[in-house]
Amino acid sequence: MLREFIKCSGLEDRIRLIDESVPSDWDESELATVCQIAGIADKVKGMDAEETLEVLRSALSDKLDESMEEDEAALPFGRILEEEKTAEDESKEGSAMEEVIRTSLTAHIGKSDLM
């Protein structure tokens, strides 16, 4: 089970793996290693496999919730940065268009002066 846990692409997959497993799927060393990875080794000392999996699932769920809250908190800043980038891009496009117009006018005025 340790290999499957490590192969999981994220917290949601790891939680799903735990939900779909039973305590007998895990040996003691696998659970100990997974708990070290999750940072809860001290919390589960002396617990049986079922209790350990419950605590592990809870810890991973908490981390997922924190991650989602951080993403939501960062969302307004992401929007501000996007708006700034859009305004900057529009400004660059405006400058490029001004240059094209200036070049065209210069070329046109130059031609009419010759005629």
Secondary structure by P-SEA (a helix, b strand, c coil): caaaaaacccaaaaaaaaaacccccccaaaaaaaaaaaccccccccccaaaaaaaaaaaaaaaaaaaaaaaaaaaaaaaaaaaaaaaaaaaaaaaaaaaaaaaaaaaaaaaaaac
